[in-house]
């Protein structure tokens, strides 16, 4: 895949629509992603543990929103 040859670490297209709309509306947008499994590791015959626990991803999202709120508050 060209993306891998160019150094991409992952591919995720579902958020693209969010970023396009956010750009059009001039608002912030972000995503927190959880890798469940790694197809490239599987293809290479490497261990490919699957992760279904969303706790860390949810905590990361909460902390990111808290940080943005703090930054917005300090801009006054």
PyMOL CGO cylinders between C-alpha atoms (Angstrom):
from pymol import cmd
from pymol.cgo import CYLINDER

trace = [
    CYLINDER, 0.00, 0.00, 0.00, 1.23, 3.44, -0.91, 0.3, 1, 1, 1, 1, 1, 1,
    CYLINDER, 1.23, 3.44, -0.91, 0.24, 4.90, 2.46, 0.3, 1, 1, 1, 1, 1, 1,
    CYLINDER, 0.24, 4.90, 2.46, 2.41, 2.40, 4.32, 0.3, 1, 1, 1, 1, 1, 1,
    CYLINDER, 2.41, 2.40, 4.32, 5.33, 3.10, 2.00, 0.3, 1, 1, 1, 1, 1, 1,
    CYLINDER, 5.33, 3.10, 2.00, 4.92, 6.80, 2.80, 0.3, 1, 1, 1, 1, 1, 1,
    CYLINDER, 4.92, 6.80, 2.80, 5.04, 6.16, 6.56, 0.3, 1, 1, 1, 1, 1, 1,
    CYLINDER, 5.04, 6.16, 6.56, 1.35, 6.14, 7.49, 0.3, 1, 1, 1, 1, 1, 1,
    CYLINDER, 1.35, 6.14, 7.49, 0.72, 4.48, 10.85, 0.3, 1, 1, 1, 1, 1, 1,
    CYLINDER, 0.72, 4.48, 10.85, -2.98, 3.92, 10.27, 0.3, 1, 1, 1, 1, 1, 1,
    CYLINDER, -2.98, 3.92, 10.27, -5.91, 4.51, 8.00, 0.3, 1, 1, 1, 1, 1, 1,
    CYLINDER, -5.91, 4.51, 8.00, -9.27, 5.78, 9.14, 0.3, 1, 1, 1, 1, 1, 1,
    CYLINDER, -9.27, 5.78, 9.14, -11.76, 7.34, 6.75, 0.3, 1, 1, 1, 1, 1, 1,
    CYLINDER, -11.76, 7.34, 6.75, -14.93, 7.68, 8.82, 0.3, 1, 1, 1, 1, 1, 1,
    CYLINDER, -14.93, 7.68, 8.82, -13.72, 10.85, 10.56, 0.3, 1, 1, 1, 1, 1, 1,
    CYLINDER, -13.72, 10.85, 10.56, -12.98, 12.58, 7.27, 0.3, 1, 1, 1, 1, 1, 1,
    CYLINDER, -12.98, 12.58, 7.27, -16.57, 13.82, 6.99, 0.3, 1, 1, 1, 1, 1, 1,
    CYLINDER, -16.57, 13.82, 6.99, -16.36, 15.28, 10.51, 0.3, 1, 1, 1, 1, 1, 1,
    CYLINDER, -16.36, 15.28, 10.51, -13.17, 17.17, 9.70, 0.3, 1, 1, 1, 1, 1, 1,
    CYLINDER, -13.17, 17.17, 9.70, -14.57, 18.51, 6.44, 0.3, 1, 1, 1, 1, 1, 1,
    CYLINDER, -14.57, 18.51, 6.44, -17.76, 19.78, 8.09, 0.3, 1, 1, 1, 1, 1, 1,
    CYLINDER, -17.76, 19.78, 8.09, -15.80, 21.22, 11.03, 0.3, 1, 1, 1, 1, 1, 1,
    CYLINDER, -15.80, 21.22, 11.03, -13.51, 23.04, 8.64, 0.3, 1, 1, 1, 1, 1, 1,
    CYLINDER, -13.51, 23.04, 8.64, -16.48, 24.45, 6.75, 0.3, 1, 1, 1, 1, 1, 1,
    CYLINDER, -16.48, 24.45, 6.75, -18.14, 25.57, 10.01, 0.3, 1, 1, 1, 1, 1, 1,
    CYLINDER, -18.14, 25.57, 10.01, -14.83, 26.88, 11.44, 0.3, 1, 1, 1, 1, 1, 1,
    CYLINDER, -14.83, 26.88, 11.44, -15.15, 24.77, 14.57, 0.3, 1, 1, 1, 1, 1, 1,
    CYLINDER, -15.15, 24.77, 14.57, -12.75, 22.38, 16.25, 0.3, 1, 1, 1, 1, 1, 1,
    CYLINDER, -12.75, 22.38, 16.25, -13.03, 18.69, 15.71, 0.3, 1, 1, 1, 1, 1, 1,
    CYLINDER, -13.03, 18.69, 15.71, -11.08, 15.69, 16.85, 0.3, 1, 1, 1, 1, 1, 1,
    CYLINDER, -11.08, 15.69, 16.85, -11.23, 11.94, 17.07, 0.3, 1, 1, 1, 1, 1, 1,
    CYLINDER, -11.23, 11.94, 17.07, -9.92, 9.38, 19.51, 0.3, 1, 1, 1, 1, 1, 1,
    CYLINDER, -9.92, 9.38, 19.51, -9.33, 6.04, 17.86, 0.3, 1, 1, 1, 1, 1, 1,
    CYLINDER, -9.33, 6.04, 17.86, -8.80, 2.58, 19.28, 0.3, 1, 1, 1, 1, 1, 1,
    CYLINDER, -8.80, 2.58, 19.28, -6.93, -0.01, 17.25, 0.3, 1, 1, 1, 1, 1, 1,
    CYLINDER, -6.93, -0.01, 17.25, -8.68, -3.30, 17.81, 0.3, 1, 1, 1, 1, 1, 1,
    CYLINDER, -8.68, -3.30, 17.81, -6.28, -5.37, 15.70, 0.3, 1, 1, 1, 1, 1, 1,
    CYLINDER, -6.28, -5.37, 15.70, -3.41, -4.73, 13.29, 0.3, 1, 1, 1, 1, 1, 1,
    CYLINDER, -3.41, -4.73, 13.29, -3.84, -6.28, 9.84, 0.3, 1, 1, 1, 1, 1, 1,
    CYLINDER, -3.84, -6.28, 9.84, -0.23, -5.57, 8.89, 0.3, 1, 1, 1, 1, 1, 1,
    CYLINDER, -0.23, -5.57, 8.89, 1.08, -7.49, 11.91, 0.3, 1, 1, 1, 1, 1, 1,
    CYLINDER, 1.08, -7.49, 11.91, -1.22, -10.35, 11.02, 0.3, 1, 1, 1, 1, 1, 1,
    CYLINDER, -1.22, -10.35, 11.02, 0.00, -10.38, 7.39, 0.3, 1, 1, 1, 1, 1, 1,
    CYLINDER, 0.00, -10.38, 7.39, 3.60, -10.45, 8.61, 0.3, 1, 1, 1, 1, 1, 1,
    CYLINDER, 3.60, -10.45, 8.61, 2.87, -13.43, 10.86, 0.3, 1, 1, 1, 1, 1, 1,
    CYLINDER, 2.87, -13.43, 10.86, 3.51, -11.39, 14.02, 0.3, 1, 1, 1, 1, 1, 1,
    CYLINDER, 3.51, -11.39, 14.02, 1.47, -11.59, 17.22, 0.3, 1, 1, 1, 1, 1, 1,
    CYLINDER, 1.47, -11.59, 17.22, -1.70, -9.58, 16.78, 0.3, 1, 1, 1, 1, 1, 1,
    CYLINDER, -1.70, -9.58, 16.78, -3.51, -9.24, 20.10, 0.3, 1, 1, 1, 1, 1, 1,
    CYLINDER, -3.51, -9.24, 20.10, -6.98, -7.77, 19.84, 0.3, 1, 1, 1, 1, 1, 1,
    CYLINDER, -6.98, -7.77, 19.84, -8.04, -4.98, 22.19, 0.3, 1, 1, 1, 1, 1, 1,
    CYLINDER, -8.04, -4.98, 22.19, -11.70, -4.37, 22.95, 0.3, 1, 1, 1, 1, 1, 1,
    CYLINDER, -11.70, -4.37, 22.95, -11.34, -2.34, 26.16, 0.3, 1, 1, 1, 1, 1, 1,
    CYLINDER, -11.34, -2.34, 26.16, -12.40, 1.23, 25.41, 0.3, 1, 1, 1, 1, 1, 1,
    CYLINDER, -12.40, 1.23, 25.41, -11.62, 2.67, 28.87, 0.3, 1, 1, 1, 1, 1, 1,
    CYLINDER, -11.62, 2.67, 28.87, -8.30, 4.32, 27.93, 0.3, 1, 1, 1, 1, 1, 1,
    CYLINDER, -8.30, 4.32, 27.93, -9.73, 5.80, 24.72, 0.3, 1, 1, 1, 1, 1, 1,
    CYLINDER, -9.73, 5.80, 24.72, -12.68, 7.26, 26.63, 0.3, 1, 1, 1, 1, 1, 1,
    CYLINDER, -12.68, 7.26, 26.63, -10.37, 8.67, 29.33, 0.3, 1, 1, 1, 1, 1, 1,
    CYLINDER, -10.37, 8.67, 29.33, -8.16, 10.23, 26.63, 0.3, 1, 1, 1, 1, 1, 1,
    CYLINDER, -8.16, 10.23, 26.63, -11.19, 11.90, 25.04, 0.3, 1, 1, 1, 1, 1, 1,
    CYLINDER, -11.19, 11.90, 25.04, -12.38, 13.26, 28.39, 0.3, 1, 1, 1, 1, 1, 1,
    CYLINDER, -12.38, 13.26, 28.39, -8.94, 14.64, 29.22, 0.3, 1, 1, 1, 1, 1, 1,
    CYLINDER, -8.94, 14.64, 29.22, -8.67, 16.26, 25.79, 0.3, 1, 1, 1, 1, 1, 1,
    CYLINDER, -8.67, 16.26, 25.79, -12.01, 18.01, 26.22, 0.3, 1, 1, 1, 1, 1, 1,
    CYLINDER, -12.01, 18.01, 26.22, -11.02, 19.15, 29.74, 0.3, 1, 1, 1, 1, 1, 1,
    CYLINDER, -11.02, 19.15, 29.74, -7.80, 20.56, 28.31, 0.3, 1, 1, 1, 1, 1, 1,
    CYLINDER, -7.80, 20.56, 28.31, -9.65, 22.46, 25.60, 0.3, 1, 1, 1, 1, 1, 1,
    CYLINDER, -9.65, 22.46, 25.60, -12.08, 23.88, 28.18, 0.3, 1, 1, 1, 1, 1, 1,
    CYLINDER, -12.08, 23.88, 28.18, -9.15, 25.02, 30.32, 0.3, 1, 1, 1, 1, 1, 1,
    CYLINDER, -9.15, 25.02, 30.32, -7.43, 26.62, 27.32, 0.3, 1, 1, 1, 1, 1, 1,
    CYLINDER, -7.43, 26.62, 27.32, -10.62, 28.41, 26.31, 0.3, 1, 1, 1, 1, 1, 1,
    CYLINDER, -10.62, 28.41, 26.31, -11.05, 29.70, 29.87, 0.3, 1, 1, 1, 1, 1, 1,
    CYLINDER, -11.05, 29.70, 29.87, -7.49, 31.05, 30.06, 0.3, 1, 1, 1, 1, 1, 1,
    CYLINDER, -7.49, 31.05, 30.06, -7.92, 32.99, 26.81, 0.3, 1, 1, 1, 1, 1, 1,
    CYLINDER, -7.92, 32.99, 26.81, -10.28, 35.48, 28.49, 0.3, 1, 1, 1, 1, 1, 1,
]
cmd.load_cgo(trace, "trace")
